[in-house]
Amino acid sequence: MKKNIFAVFIILAAAAKAPALDLNFDGRTGGSASFSGATPALPAGIAAAGGQAGLNPLSGETVAPGVFEIPFRAASRRAPLTAAEREAEFLFILGKMETVYSHLENKQRLFGFSYAAIRSDYLSRVRAAGSDAEYRAAVQSFIRLFSDPHLGAYFYDGLPQQNPQLPPAVVNTLTGDGILITRVSRLYGEQEEFEKGLGESLEMAKTARALVVDMRGNGGGNDGYTRAYISLLVDHPIPTGKVTIKISSETLARYGELEEDPEHPGWTPLSSGMINPRGDSPFRGPVAMLVDGRCVSSCEGSAVMFKFSGMARLYGETTMGSSGYPVTIPLPYSSGSVRIPTWIQLQPDGTPIEDHGIEPHVIVESARALDAALMDIRAKLAPAR
């Protein structure tokens, strides 16, 4: 398969050509982001709930776990499946695992299991299932073996969807000694929240002595917001690592054409990403970022940006270790879908994000991360005696 590669990293090339304070983080729509004031405009083409088909992989990588649990909606409840339908649907899921799932080989090596063996075992369990409930339990048990929050099977029975109450996406606090703490609790939700919250942070940073970005417990979403934000804080390019995509009908439908790596058939060549500086007044004070084991997905992509920016120190615990830019595939018989990761993302130093996470510079219990960061920042800000 020899094809011209889709410009996966086109957003970064576009940003390099754009005028100051105009950011293009959506290669499909040409939307722009400007954080020039307290209420800037974010990319018009970015959907706040990341992980949906059609988003540029560098501007909306994932879906926050536990929030968008049902990515595919059926119009009404379906009748129970027959035994033949349950088996056929599980074979469909297995087929998509084998052709789409980017981490299949690595998971086997890491966890020491044979996919062929568990495939046979769970196919027997599905055939023995006497109801949809038993079938679904077998499918979920199979999925859990891979320890991947981006991998999932979702079933829907026509019940009303619950809309959870969300905490504020961004909260800014200025300490008495001039340290700005920007708490980013999530990267999904209404676009206007990020326009207001991150724009306010950038405005306050103009007079702050130091900056702490707190992303502990952030379940991910759309890291286009943090890309826009950090590009206005730095005065130099930031590497964001490398990505290789598993070529399948689903990824071809998402990206268009993909070039196959001749040394790794079925995969694209590794592509490097870079964030270019966009502002004319970069932040010069100490910068810290707080992370923990509940920082996952696009939160981890954000952690990579800050860690390799050269301007920030990370405090807390190693992040969860999950990044896969999944596709959502409707199930053929059940009302529902499977979500399957499509890429492998490496940090700039070559360390995979999946199953490794982002290790902070200063490892400290999550609850103590802010105190540790503030102590170090204040030591730097203290006048020399």
N, C-alpha and C positions, 0 to 999 in steps of 0.2 A: 504494500500500500504506500504509494508515494504521492503526497499531496502537499500543497502549500500551507504553511502553518498559519492558523488564525492568530491575529495579534493579541495574544493573551495579556500582554503587558502594554497595550496601546495607551492605556490611561496615563501611564507615566511619561511616555513620549509626548503625548498631547500636553501634559502639564508643563513639560520643559519649554514648550513653545508659547504657552499662554502668557499674557501680560501679568505683571505683579498683582497678587491678591485675587487672581482669577484662577480657579483650579478646575481641572477636568478629571473627575474620578469615575466617569461612566463612559467607557468606550463605545457603547451601543447607542446612546442617545445624545451624547455631547453635552450633557448637563454640566453646569458649573457650580462651584462653591466659592463663596467669598466670606471671610470672617473679618471684614474690615471694621466692624463696629459691634455694638452690644447685641444687635439682632441681625446677624448676617444671613445670607441665603445659602442653603446647602444644595448639593447636586439635585437638579430637578428630576433626573432620571433614576435616582437611587430610591428603591423601596426600603422603608425603614426595617421591615422584617426580612432580614437576609436569608439566603439559602434557597430562594425561589428561582426557578429556571428563568434565564434571561438576564440575570444580574452579572455584571463583570466580576470575575473571580477575585479581583483585587479590591472591589468596593462593596462586596456583600457576600462574605464567605459562608456564613452558617446561620442556623436557626438555634435560638436559645433553648436548651433542654427544658422540658416541662412547661413550655409556654405554647408553642405551636405544635401540639402533640398530634393533631389530625391534619396533615397537609393536604388531604384529598377528601372532599365532601360528596356524599351520595345524596340524591334527592329524597329518597325514602328508604325505609327498612326493607331488606331483601329476605326472601325465604331462606330457611336453613340450607346449607350446602349438602349435596349428596356425598357419599364416600368417594366417588370417582372425581367429583369437583374438588374436594379437599386435596386429594392426591395430585391432581393436575395443577392446582394452584401452588402447592408446595414445590413441585417440579419447576414451575415458572419462577418462583423465588430463587431456587437453587441455580437455575440458568442465569438469572441476573447477577447473582453473587459471583458466578464464575466469569462472566463477561464484563461486568461493570466495577466490581469492588476492588478499589485500588490497594487495599491493605491485606488482601487475602494471603499472599505468600509470606509477607512479613509477620503476620499474626501467627501463622503456623510455626515459623522459626522461633518467634519470641516465646510462645506459650507451649511449644513442644507437642502439638497435637497434629493428627493427620486429618485434613479436610475430607479426604475420601472416606475415612472411617466414620467420622461424625455425620457425613452426608448419608451414609447407609443406615446408621443407627436412627437418625431422626426421620428418615423416610419410612422406616419400619414403625416408628411411633405414630406418625401421621396416618399410616394405613390402619393402625390399631385404634385410632381415635373413634369414639362412638358418638361424638357430638361436636358442634362448632366450638364449644368452650374448650373441650379437650384438644382440638386441633389448634386453636389459638394459643393455648398454653404451651403446646409443643413448639410452635413457631417462635414464641417469645423466649423459650428456654434455649433454642438453637441460636437466636440472635445474641443472647447474653454471653455465650461462649467467647465472643470476639471482643468483649470489653471495649466497646466503641460507641460513645453516646451519639455519634452521627449516623450510626447504622440502626435502623428500626423498622418494625412492621406495625402498622396502625390500622385498627378496625373501627368502623363507625356504624352504628345501628339506628341512625336517624334521630338521636336524642338531641335536645337543644345544646348549643355550645355555651360553655361558661366563659365569660370574659373576666379574667382576674383583675383585681385592683393592683395597679403597678406603683411602686415607689417612684419618686421623681428621678428622671434619667440622669440629670446633672445637678449637683448642689455645690455652690461655691461658698467657702468660709475663709475669712481673713483673720489670722491670729493677731493678738495685740502687738506682736513684734514684726508684723509685716510678712508673714508666710502665708501664701495662698494655698488652700487645700481644695482641690477640685475632685469631688467624689462622683465617679461615673459608675452607676449601679448596673447599667444595661446598655446594649447597643441596638435595641429594637424599640419600636414605638413610633409616636408621631414625630415627623421630621422637625416640626416647629420647636419641639422640646430641645433638640440638639442645636438648632439655630440660636435659640435664646441662651441655653446653658453654657455651651462651649464658646459662644461669642462673648458672653459675660466674662468667662474665665480669661479669654485673651485680652479683654479690655482691662480687667483688674491686674493682669500680669504686667502691664506697662509700668505700674508703680510698686508691684510686690518685690520683696527682697529675695524670695525663694518660692519654689513651686513644688507641691506634692500632688501627684495624680493617683487617686485611690481607686483601684479597680478590683479590690478583693471581692470575691463572690460574684463577679460579673459573668453571666452565662453566655455572652456573645451576642451576635446579631450581625450588624453591618459595620465593618471596620473602616469603611469609607469616611465615617465621621472622625475617627481618630487620625486617619491619614491626613485629612484636611487640617486638623488641629495642629498636629506636630509639624507639618510643613511650614507653618507660620511661626514656629518657635525656634527653628534651627537656621543656621547660616551655611549649611553644607549638605550635600546629598547623603541619604541614609539608605544602606542596603536592606532589603526586606527578605532576602533569601532566594531560594530557587524552588521551582515547581515542575513536576512531570505529571502528565495526564494519561490515564489509561484510556486507550482509544476504543470506543464502542459506538453502537448506533445512537446511544443516549448522549454521549459527549459530542459526537458529530452533529447531532441535532442542536445541541446547545451552542457550540462554538462556530459551526460551519466546517471549514476544512481544517484538517490537522496534519502536520508533517510527522511521519513516523521516524523514530530514531533507528538507523540501520543496525546499530549495535545492541538495541533493546527492542526487538519487534513487539508491536502492540502498545508501545508507549511513545509519547512525544519526547524530543530532546529536553534536557533541563533548561528552563528559561529563568533568567535572573530578573529581579525587580529592584527598583530604586525609587525613593521619594526625593524629589527636588525641593529645595527651599523656595518658599513663595512670598515671604514677607520682607519688609525693608527695615524691621526693627526686631531682630531675634532676641530671645530671652537670654540674659547673661548671668543670672543668679544660679545658685544650686537647684538641681531638679532631682526629685525622687519619684519612683513609682512603686505602689504597693500591690502585691499579687498574692494569691494563695492557691490551694488545691481545687478551689471551686471556680477559678478563672479558667475558662474553657473557650475553645473555638476562636472567634474573632477577638475575644479578649486576649488570647495568646498571640494572635497576630499583632495586636497592639503592643503587647509586652516585647515582642521581637523588635518593633520599631524603636521603642524607648531604650531597650538594652543595647542595641547596636547603633544608637544615635551618637554615642560618645559624649552626650551631655547629661545623661541621667544614670542614677544608681537604683537598682531594684532591691526592694526589701520584702521579706515575707517568706512564703513557702513555694516550692516548685509547683508550677501550674499543672492542670489535669493531664495534658498531653493528648489532645484530640483535634485534628484538623483534616478535613477531607472534602469540602465543597460538594455536598451530596446532590444527587438528582432524585426527584420524586417520581415514582412509577406506579400508576394505578394497578390494583390487583384485578385479575380477570374475572373472578367470581364473587369474592367478598366485596362489601362496600368499604373501601380503604385503600391503602397504598403501602409500598415499601420505600424507604429512603436509603440510598446507598452512596457512600463516598466515591469520588472519581479521581482524586489526585493524591500525590505524595508531596508534602511541603517540607523543605529543609530550611533550617536557620542559616544565616550567612556563614557560620563556621562549619556547616555541613551536617550538624546534628538534626535528625528528624524531630518534628514536633510530636507526631503520633507516638504514644507510649513512652515518651521521654519528657515532654513538657519543657518549660522555660525555667531555668534555675536562676534565682536571684543572686545578685552580688553579695548581699547580706542575708543569710538564712536565719530567720527568727520566727517564732510562733506568730501566726496570723494576728492574734489579738494584740500583740505587742509591736507590730510592724510600724504603726504610725509613731509611737513613742520613740522607737529606735531611729527612724528617719529624722524626726524633729530634733533629737539629741545631736545627731551628726551634723545636721544643717546649722543648728545654732552654734556648734563648735566652729564651723567654718565662718560663720558671720561674725563671731565675737572678735572685737578689735584686738590686735596683737599688743602684748604688754612689753 
